[in-house]
Amino acid sequence: MRKLSLLSNLGLIAWVVIWHASLSPHPHLNALAVTIGWTIPLLLPLPGIVKGKPFTHAWANFILMFYFLHALTLIYVDEGERWLAATELVLVTFAFASNIVFARWMGKSQGLKLPRLSQVEREERQRFEGKDNASSD
């Protein structure tokens, strides 16, 4: 999963650069500026993804959601760039899914487990009711 995550994230970066720099540069804006603007957010989590840090894989998905929405929007509204957006959507989907699976597997292997929401609610209720009972005595 780590390799798939790394490859799909690198593939998405390469695709964004190729798309905005040469395949379909913006007609009214500087192609270099647009390419840099679209690439920088993807470069932010890259050091942690290369190092295999599960937390970075998890939060990188927040950045990927922007590209996911971008691809879906273009698929819906722009016939001229539909295939470019479809390629972006496939790469984002692979990156997103592999990031989740990798972060989850690594979290489990490191013993990092989030408690169930019902368990947290139960503990909060007990703590709150315990304070309320202690102050009324």
ABEGO torsion letter per residue (X at the ends): XAAAAAAAAAAAAAAAAAAAAAABBBAABBAAAAAAAAAAAAAAAAAAAAAGBAAAAAAAAAAAAAAAAAAAAAAAABAAAAAAAAAAAAAAAAAAAAAAAAAAAAAAAAGBBBBBAAAAAAAAAAAAAAAAAAAAX
